[in-house]
Amino acid sequence: IRSQYLEARERILPHVEDTTALIHRSLAAKKQILLEGAQGTLLDNDYGSYPYVTSSNTTSMAACMLTCIPPAAVKSIIGVAKSYITRVGNGPFPTEITTSEHDKLQLAGREFGATTGRPRRCGWPDLPLLRYACVVNGCTEIALTKLDILGLLERIRACIRYKNDACPFGLVNMMNLGAKKPEYMDFDGWGNLEGIRFRDELPYGARLFVKEIENYIQVPVKYISIGGKRKEIITL
């Protein structure tokens, strides 16, 4: 084992550098730096739905901490959000779907873990939680994914508030998330979105849905994916 690792060391060592210095040289040269986070805000060890969280911080604040990029140097924070909500494993899920629409979303959206194959629980869009994520991360824009999958349903429900919940600034009490009672707004499904390249080409129901999201979270939706291919993204 020792000899194998020593051999690997010789191959890896030329690619190892002081990344703090590397990043700050790039900042000084006005280069663009893209940071990509893994896992969602509700899995954050401090700001998620504890104890159903991961073992680290997953918000934009952690990006600066782990890379030594000063917060003042961050120019934009893109929140990536599915048009509906999914969750793997246990944990509170106020808008979880318990009707036949659940299986339709799960199958059409291929909601199974890429590595483990574990099925993801599916739920209706939850605007209070999306607003919470935007506030915690300081999102400047949203990339909305799988709008084509959600639109396949005949009726779509979106949680627009929780009963008896009056937290300020759109925040949600994570300690009591499992007891929340959602109130919904209904939308008609908008069908197939194949071939659409511009926001104005979206069916009325889809445009109304996106506009309702923007009005609620107070963050613009700048990107919409309507398929898994690179060209199937509407840039607004």
C-alpha positions as CSV (number, residue, x, y, z in Angstrom):
1,I,0.0,0.0,0.0
2,R,2.8,2.4,0.9
3,S,4.5,1.9,-2.5
4,Q,1.2,2.4,-4.3
5,Y,0.5,5.7,-2.5
6,L,4.1,6.9,-3.0
7,E,3.7,6.3,-6.8
8,A,0.4,8.1,-6.7
9,R,2.0,11.0,-4.8
10,E,4.6,11.6,-7.6
11,R,1.8,11.8,-10.2
12,I,-0.4,14.1,-8.1
13,L,2.2,16.4,-6.6
14,P,2.8,18.6,-9.7
15,H,-1.0,19.5,-9.6
16,V,-1.0,20.5,-6.0
17,E,-0.8,24.3,-5.2
18,D,-1.7,26.8,-2.5
19,T,-5.3,27.4,-3.6
20,T,-5.7,30.5,-1.5
21,A,-2.8,32.2,-3.4
22,L,-4.2,30.9,-6.7
23,I,-7.6,32.2,-6.1
24,H,-6.5,35.6,-4.9
25,R,-4.2,36.0,-8.0
26,S,-7.2,35.3,-10.1
27,L,-9.3,37.8,-8.2
28,A,-6.5,40.4,-8.6
29,A,-6.5,39.7,-12.4
30,K,-10.3,40.3,-12.6
31,K,-10.9,36.7,-13.6
32,Q,-14.2,35.0,-13.1
33,I,-14.4,32.2,-10.6
34,L,-17.3,29.8,-10.5
35,L,-18.1,27.8,-7.4
36,E,-20.6,25.0,-7.5
37,G,-22.2,23.8,-4.3
38,A,-23.6,20.3,-3.7
39,Q,-26.8,19.5,-1.7
40,G,-29.6,21.8,-0.8
41,T,-30.1,24.5,1.8
42,L,-32.3,22.4,4.0
43,L,-29.5,19.9,4.3
44,D,-27.2,22.6,5.8
45,N,-25.8,21.6,9.2
46,D,-26.7,24.9,10.7
47,Y,-29.6,26.3,8.7
48,G,-31.3,23.2,7.5
49,S,-34.0,20.9,8.9
50,Y,-31.8,19.5,11.7
51,P,-31.3,16.7,12.6
52,Y,-32.2,15.6,9.0
53,V,-29.1,17.3,7.5
54,T,-25.7,16.4,6.1
55,S,-22.4,16.8,7.9
56,S,-21.4,20.1,6.5
57,N,-22.5,23.6,5.5
58,T,-24.1,23.8,2.1
59,T,-25.0,27.5,1.8
60,S,-23.3,30.3,-0.1
61,M,-21.7,31.4,3.2
62,A,-19.7,28.2,3.3
63,A,-18.4,28.8,-0.2
64,C,-16.5,31.9,1.0
65,M,-15.3,30.2,4.1
66,L,-13.9,27.1,2.3
67,T,-12.2,29.0,-0.5
68,C,-11.0,32.2,1.3
69,I,-12.9,34.4,-1.2
70,P,-14.0,37.6,0.6
71,P,-17.8,38.0,0.6
72,A,-17.4,41.4,-1.0
73,A,-15.8,39.7,-4.0
74,V,-19.0,37.7,-4.7
75,K,-20.9,39.3,-7.6
76,S,-23.8,36.9,-8.1
77,I,-25.4,33.9,-6.3
78,I,-27.5,31.6,-8.5
79,G,-30.0,29.5,-6.6
80,V,-30.7,26.2,-8.5
81,A,-34.2,25.0,-7.7
82,K,-36.4,22.3,-9.1
83,S,-39.9,23.3,-10.1
84,Y,-41.1,20.8,-7.6
85,I,-39.4,19.5,-4.4
86,T,-37.6,16.2,-3.7
87,R,-36.1,14.7,-0.6
88,V,-34.1,11.5,0.0
89,G,-34.6,9.6,3.2
90,N,-36.4,10.8,6.3
91,G,-37.1,14.3,7.4
92,P,-40.0,16.9,7.4
93,F,-41.7,17.4,4.1
94,P,-44.8,19.7,4.4
95,T,-45.8,19.5,0.7
96,E,-45.0,15.8,0.1
97,I,-47.5,14.4,-2.5
98,T,-49.5,11.4,-1.4
99,T,-51.6,11.0,-4.5
100,S,-50.9,9.3,-7.8
101,E,-49.1,12.5,-9.0
102,H,-46.2,11.4,-6.8
103,D,-45.3,8.4,-8.9
104,K,-45.8,10.4,-12.2
105,L,-43.2,13.0,-11.1
106,Q,-40.8,10.4,-9.7
107,L,-40.8,8.4,-12.9
108,A,-40.9,11.3,-15.4
109,G,-38.2,13.2,-13.5
110,R,-36.1,10.1,-12.9
111,E,-36.0,10.9,-9.2
112,F,-33.6,8.2,-8.1
113,G,-30.2,8.6,-6.6
114,A,-27.5,8.7,-9.3
115,T,-25.2,6.5,-7.2
116,T,-27.4,4.6,-4.8
117,G,-30.6,4.4,-6.9
118,R,-32.6,5.4,-3.8
119,P,-36.0,6.8,-4.8
120,R,-36.5,10.5,-3.9
121,R,-39.7,11.6,-2.2
122,C,-41.5,14.2,-4.4
123,G,-43.6,17.2,-3.3
124,W,-45.4,20.2,-4.6
125,P,-43.5,23.5,-5.1
126,D,-42.9,25.1,-1.7
127,L,-42.5,28.9,-2.1
128,P,-42.0,29.6,1.6
129,L,-39.0,27.2,1.7
130,L,-37.7,28.6,-1.6
131,R,-37.9,32.1,-0.1
132,Y,-36.1,30.9,3.0
133,A,-33.3,29.5,0.8
134,C,-33.0,32.7,-1.1
135,V,-32.8,34.8,2.1
136,V,-30.2,32.5,3.7
137,N,-28.0,32.3,0.6
138,G,-28.5,35.9,-0.6
139,C,-29.6,34.6,-4.1
140,T,-29.4,37.2,-6.8
141,E,-31.1,35.0,-9.4
142,I,-32.7,31.6,-9.8
143,A,-32.1,28.7,-12.2
144,L,-35.4,26.8,-12.3
145,T,-35.1,23.2,-13.5
146,K,-37.5,20.5,-14.6
147,L,-40.4,22.9,-15.6
148,D,-41.1,20.4,-18.4
149,I,-41.6,17.6,-15.9
150,L,-43.9,19.5,-13.6
151,G,-46.1,20.7,-16.5
152,L,-47.0,17.1,-17.5
153,L,-49.4,17.0,-14.5
154,E,-53.0,18.1,-15.2
155,R,-53.2,20.1,-12.0
156,I,-50.3,21.7,-10.2
157,R,-50.3,22.9,-6.6
158,A,-47.9,25.4,-5.1
159,C,-47.6,26.2,-1.4
160,I,-47.9,29.9,-1.0
161,R,-48.0,30.1,2.8
162,Y,-48.2,28.1,6.0
163,K,-51.2,28.3,8.3
164,N,-50.5,30.2,11.5
165,D,-46.9,31.0,10.5
166,A,-45.8,34.6,10.6
167,C,-42.0,34.6,10.5
168,P,-40.6,37.8,9.2
169,F,-38.7,38.3,5.9
170,G,-40.0,35.0,4.5
171,L,-38.1,32.9,6.9
172,V,-39.4,29.6,8.1
173,N,-38.9,28.1,11.6
174,M,-36.9,24.9,10.8
175,M,-37.4,23.5,14.3
176,N,-41.1,23.1,13.6
177,L,-41.1,22.4,9.9
178,G,-42.8,19.0,10.2
179,A,-45.9,20.5,11.8
180,K,-46.5,23.1,9.1
181,K,-49.8,23.1,7.3
182,P,-49.4,24.4,3.7
183,E,-52.0,26.5,1.9
184,Y,-51.9,26.1,-1.9
185,M,-52.5,27.9,-5.1
186,D,-53.6,25.7,-8.1
187,F,-52.4,26.0,-11.7
188,D,-53.4,24.1,-14.8
189,G,-50.7,21.9,-16.3
190,W,-49.0,23.4,-19.4
191,G,-48.0,20.2,-21.3
192,N,-45.0,19.6,-23.5
193,L,-42.4,22.3,-23.7
194,E,-40.1,20.7,-26.3
195,G,-38.6,23.1,-28.7
196,I,-39.3,26.3,-26.7
197,R,-36.3,28.7,-26.6
198,F,-37.7,31.9,-25.2
199,R,-39.8,32.8,-22.2
200,D,-42.5,34.5,-24.3
201,E,-43.0,31.1,-26.1
202,L,-43.9,29.4,-22.8
203,P,-47.6,28.5,-22.4
204,Y,-49.6,30.9,-20.4
205,G,-49.8,28.5,-17.4
206,A,-46.0,28.1,-17.2
207,R,-45.4,31.9,-17.5
208,L,-48.0,32.5,-14.7
209,F,-46.3,29.9,-12.5
210,V,-42.8,31.4,-13.0
211,K,-44.2,34.9,-12.4
212,E,-45.8,33.8,-9.2
213,I,-42.5,32.4,-8.0
214,E,-40.7,35.6,-8.8
215,N,-43.3,37.7,-7.0
216,Y,-43.1,35.6,-3.9
217,I,-39.4,35.1,-3.5
218,Q,-38.5,38.6,-4.8
219,V,-35.6,37.1,-6.9
220,P,-35.7,37.0,-10.7
221,V,-35.8,33.6,-12.5
222,K,-32.9,34.0,-15.1
223,Y,-32.7,30.4,-16.4
224,I,-35.3,27.7,-17.0
225,S,-34.5,24.2,-18.0
226,I,-37.0,22.3,-20.1
227,G,-35.0,19.2,-20.7
228,G,-31.7,17.4,-19.9
229,K,-29.7,18.7,-22.9
230,R,-27.5,21.7,-23.0
231,K,-29.6,23.5,-25.5
232,E,-32.8,22.9,-23.6
233,I,-32.3,26.0,-21.3
234,I,-34.1,29.2,-21.7
235,T,-31.9,32.2,-20.7
236,L,-33.9,35.2,-19.7
